[in-house]
Amino acid sequence: WARLFPVSAEIIYSNFAAIIAALAAGWAWRLPNTPKWRRATLATLLGIGSAIAILWPLLAIGLRPPPAGGNVWFKGVAKQTSWATCSPAAAATLFNAEGIEVSEAEMIPLCLTDYAGTPTLGLYRGVKLIASRHEREVDLLQGGLPRLIADNDWPVLLSVRLPFGVEEKAARQNFARWLKSLWFAPDVLKHYADRADRLAGMYLPYWTFDCQTQTRYTGQRGEDYVVNESYTVVENGHHVTKTRAVTKTRWYSASGTVSNSFDDLLIEATRSLRPDKLRVLEPWDVRLLVPYDDKYLSGFRTETYAVGVKEGYQQAKGRMEPVIESAIRSDIGGDRQTIQYTNVTYQNPTFKHILLPVWISAYRYEGKLYQFLINARTGKVTGDRPYSTMKIALAVIAVILFVAILFFFAEK
């Protein structure tokens, strides 16, 4: 539509729902053999629907307030400050490359971004408005990503993706079950699954690393043994000698080499969502990855990586450490182990850049926004949740009463 009507208000002009509703209102008013009050009611309702459809891009911002945004840059790239602001950040980066200074925060209202994301024509609106202010034209390029890469030699690194495996309806059902399973949650919370905003499908960037490690170590192996010790206590005014079993440990030097193999070790390449929340969504069936093709991303938002491969590799080493340590302790054996020195050699490291699918949305409870994520392959849910102060207080009171009753009968 932006090709037919290249104006910033295209998001309004191409809204055919408003036109259809307005035509239907006129048709309703002229219905034959229908009482005037019925025709007036139906025409009024359709007219209101038409007005809402026209104003929806602006109403959505009021109902779903956008993130504040920021002005954070890294090597000429505007860094998005929330998961919903990838389009404004990308637009700011584009303008910066053209010598036009504009921030992500400035682009958010121009692109009609709300906390659920940015409509495509909203992005066009923001780009068109800034370009017009600087007497620039906006051209819409035609062709898929491979063609654009071939023509312009852009630095793009996209290799594989996991297709969506859980439809939106099933994801909502999983979300409803998750809400009902929460302890100390407000009773009304179970109804919020139906009120949550429409789920947004999104591909998140990850790195996967494959690596073999050889680790030389020195440490100590502890072997426990039990001895009986005598001790004295006072009972009824008399000193009484008793014995007790005491566990002691003999320590022996240990050294050796352990080998570990790591396959498809996942590292989050996004900064817009917390890693601890994303790791709750694991495991991912990465064996079913398919080659990247931009046509599969149609209808879904995609975030570019914010964590570079070098930084991701260092994080991967951090996730390897506990596995290597566990292998060393197992190799040392005994009842207890201490590790005094390690030297890790990383062999044949390789990596892939992949895209993993999630459903993402939010719900409001008592004026506060709670975000949740759903693994779009397995349906696993994680997110923020509210607590019922009343339920927690009642639980504490019940525990206190239970302890008091036990103490009362024990005294009897």
ABEGO torsion letter per residue (X at the ends): XAAABBBAAAAAAABAAAAAAAAAAAAAAABBGBBAAAAAAAAAAAAAAAAAAAAAAAAAAAABBBBAEBBBBBGGBBBBABAAAAAAAAAAAAAAAAGBBBBAAAAAAAAGBBAAEBBAAAAAAAAAAAAAAAGBBBBBBBEBAAAAAAAAGBBBBBABBBBBABBAAAAAAAAAAAAAABBGBBAAAAAAAAABBBBBBBBBBBBBBBBBBBBBBBBBBBBBBBBBBBBBBBBGGBBBBBBBBBBBBBBBBBBEBBBBBBBGBBBBABAABBAAAAAAAOBBBAAABBBBBAAAABGBBBBBBABBAAAAAAAAAAAAAAAAAAAAAAAAEEABBBBABBBBBBBGBBBBBBBBBBBBBBBBBGGBBBBBBBBAAAGBBBEBBBBBAAAAAAAAAAAAAAAAAAAAAAAX
